């Protein structure tokens, strides 16, 4: 059914992916923990937490670029899943193939969302500008 070499390679890939996910989770956890300790230390010293660090900058560029980029990445991952599981299953009847189909749907939805944002973003921005002008009077 399967060659042992393919099973070993697939096991190594999945094990390294799980290890990477655990490492990323631990890094985020400890970073948040350190941030909370800094905030508590600032409060104890009487420094307001708002002055502790500068506000985060807003995302650069329009939102539609982000959605289209995410959609392309998800489609690439879906194609990789489909190719990988087609090689191992032969007929596309394994659960991994369905994961690829779901990822493909998500990728297409993100691309469509990005295209819709691109189409309607100038209208939304002009509405925000006109509302800001009315509110400033």
N, C-alpha and C positions, 0 to 999 in steps of 0.2 A: 504494500500500500504506500508507505512513505519510506524514503531512504533515511537511514540514521543520520547521515550528514545534514540533510535538510532539517530534520527535527532538532538537531543540536544547534544549528545556526539560528533557527527560529526561536529556540529557547534562550539563546544568548541575547538576541535582539529584544525579546520581551523582558528579560531580566534586567538588561541595561536601561530600558525605558522605565521600568518600575523604580529602579534605583535612582534614576535622574529625577523622577517625580517626587520621590521621598526627599532627596537633597534640596530641591527647589522649595518644597513645603517647609523644611526645617529652616532654610535661610530666611524665608518670609516670616516665619513664626518668631525667630530670634530678632529680626529687624524690628518687628512691631513691638516686641517685648522691650527692646532697648529704647524705642521711641516713647513708650509709656513711662519708663523709668526716668527719662529726661524731662518729660512733662511734669511728673510728680516732684522731681528735684527742683524744677523752676517754680512750681507753686509753693513749695516749702520756703524758697528764698524770697518769695513775694513778687516774682517776675510773672507778668501775665503770659499765658501760653501762646497768645496770638503774636507776641514779639519774639518768641523762641526761634521760629524759622520763617522765612519769607513765604508768601502764598505761592502755591504751585502755578506755574504758567499754564495758560490754556493751550489746548492742542493746536499745533501749527497746521494750517491748511484746512480745506473744507472737509466736512464729514463724509461726503460721498466718496472721496478718494480712499478713506479708511475702509468703508464697507466693500468697495470693489476689490481692494487689495486682500481683505480677509476672505472674500468669496473665491478669489483665484487660488489662494493658499489652501482653502478647504477642498476645492476641486482637485488640486494636485495631490492632496493626501488621499482623497477618495480614489483617484486613479491608481495611486500606489497600492492601496488596499485591494482594489479590484485585480490588479496584475498579480499581486502576491498570492491572493487566495485562488485566483484562476489557475495559477501554476500548481498549487497544492491540491486543489479539489478536482480540477479537470472539467467539471460541468457547471460550476457556479452555484451549487446547492448547499454550500456550507454557510454558517451564520456570518462569517466574515464578509461574504459577498453582500449580504443585506446591510451590514454596517457601511459598506462602500456606497450602496444605493442611497442610504439615509444621508451620508455625508455629501453626496452629490446634490441631493435636494437642498440641503442647508446652504451649500456653496452657490447654487443657482439663486436661492432666495436672497442671499446677501448681495449678489451682483445686481439683481433686480431692484433691491432696496437702494443700492448706491446710485443706480441710473435714475430712479425716481427722485432721490435727493438732489441729484445733479439738475434734473429738469425743473424742480420747484424751488430750489434754494434761492435764486434771485428774487422770486416773489416773496418768500418768507423774509428775506433780509430787508426788502423795501418796506414791508409791513412793520417790521421792528423799528426801522429808522423813522417812519412816520409816527408811530406810537411814542417813541422817545421825544420827538419834536413836540407832540401835543402835550406830553407830560411836563416838559420843561417850561411851558408858558405859564 
